[in-house]
Amino acid sequence: MNKVENNKAWFLVLPMLVLVSFSAVIPLMTVVNYSIQDILGNSAFFVGTEWFEKTLNDPDLQGALLRQFAFSFTILAIEVPLGIAIALLMPKKGWQASAVLILVILPLLVPWNVVGSMWQIFTRGDIGLMGYGINALGYDYSITSNATDAWVTIILMDVWHWTPLIALLCYSGLRAIPEAYYQAARIDRASNWAVFRYIQLPKLTNVLVIGVLLRFMHSFMIYAEPFVLTGGGPGSSTTFLSQSLTSMAIGQQDLGPSAAFSIIYFLIILAVSYVFYIAIMNMQKDKVNTQGGA
Amino acid sequence: MAEITLSSLAHTYETNPSSPEDYAIRKMDHVWHQGGAYALLGPSGCGKSTMLNIISGLLQPSEGDVIFDSRIVNDLSPEERNIAQVFQFPVVYDTMTVFENLAFPLRNIKTPAHKIAPRVHEVAEILELTSVLKRKAKNLNADEKQKVSMGRGLVRDDVSAILFDEPLTVIDPQLKWKLRRKLKQIHEQFNITMIYVTHDQLEASTFAEKIAVMYEGKMVQFGSPRELFERPAHTFVGFFIGSPGMNFLEVAITDSGAQYGDIAIPINPHQHAIAKASDSGNIKLGIRPEFVHVWDDKNDEAFEVNVKDVEDLGTYRIMSFYFGDSLLRARLHEDQRVPQKKAYVSFPEQWLTLYIDEYRVEVGNE
């Protein structure tokens, strides 16, 4: 049989390839380029893994990385359960549902640096409601001198800003559960906890995967809000990765090490997201392999 | 285990019902006896699911009472009524295994573990789920999921009744037949009241001892499959049961009998007397296609009619013919001669039923 080979269809993929090259591949390759060479003006030396070694052994960056993980996991541990709880409590229909939905979504509409500014003013001891209020209660609250205060405030700010996203995702997930599930649960005499544990939570898995991944990636790259609120201080107690990276690249013009660190940064996010995803997906698999089972 | 009585029951989804049409269930009285296998049959939107949800307690009736034995249960929840219900589409607990799914209703009523396992295995055996007991319910196909749903309904043996809301809709036809047999078998084995909602007459008659036919919120007939077939109490039952449905002729009553257009049809004198006494303008004669007598030759009793067509349905044929302006159907046996163009038909008196205002007129000598 003579089959006519026709591979012209491949040309149709070209525009997409060109687009992706400009949006992702070329910038990324530039970073790779910088990370393995020492470039100054027109001269470039190949340095191999030197920049990678240097950044990995940099105590400042190590500190920032640890703080970054602590921050991301703390806000996930608060925002995910809180978001689910809010979604469960939100009214299901009528004008109340629309009203509450708008109220809940509001923080998501505020630009990031504005969030930082808002909280900066909010927490000031002289004119900020929260700062003044806490001081008035007798606690000497200051985000510029006390590292714990700064941390708690940043976490509070992130929870305020981003819990609505989880709540919104869960709310839509909950609405998608057919009424028959609740009816069946009543017939089976399931307790409220069992309804949550065996119906609502499993049905939320998919939206929670999206929520957790988005929130992890987002929080791991957090920049504008702490930068405006605390400027990374006091000391370097709230300096997160992206801020360290920025000061290294823009402030000190250390392009090589910054490029190397950018790649490490990117790989960490990729790896952790992958692990999250695999872990959640694995929960749905059969534990026992049955004979001939799919 | 309970006898379920519906007393002056009515239900509406409207807040201010003004006419009978606003009611999903119009005022009715009915008794479901303990241990019966019943089917609730009717077209979509006739109120059968509403009635089921009222019995199970998922819905509160707007009027009247639901009585279990002698106790009014209107305000009791499904769990307090101890009802099991299986829904149209499979409901499984995704994260649980099949075993955990089946054990769930038992665990919720604090059944001791040593009693749970044998019971679950028994039900799994009946429904042929034993091989998948350890799999997560999420990963099953639709048939298996629905079997798990049904299994959860069957696993408690102390329930007042098991209600099925078109449970076999999503199941593939071959398995459907098998599961229906299983249900019947389970019914015989455990003597639990079962009420089975369906819009499929075949499903209803293979499962149930008695069928309640619902139409526009009313229960128009409650009887055995044979009664529904031979003596439909309402024109809707005649139309809905049987394939094809009953033939109807809108007639006028004369001094000598019934008159359709300019054709006189002889009827039973008893029916004639009742029809004559009635002042209703809605009088119909009904006869099943199976009971229309098709003669081979012309004779005095038979009407000569024009044949429209004859459909061959394998073991029998359906002949459509014009009687006056109406298109009627008659069933021909396999070995019966197939009439060409002209046919000679008659309507045997004992199978000719009289309907006044859509309801059947009972005849004394039957």
Interface residues (C-beta under 8 A of the other chain):
Chain A: P178 A180 Y181 Q183 A184 R186 I187 D188 R189 A190 S191 A194 Y198 I199 L201 P202 K203 M283 Q284 K285 D286 K287 V288 T290 Q291 G293 A294
Chain B: N53 S56 L58 S77 P78 E79 I83 A84 Q85 F87 Q88 F89 V91 Y93 D94 T95 M96 F104 P105 N108 I109 S131 V132 K134 R135 K136 K138 N139 S149 R152 G153
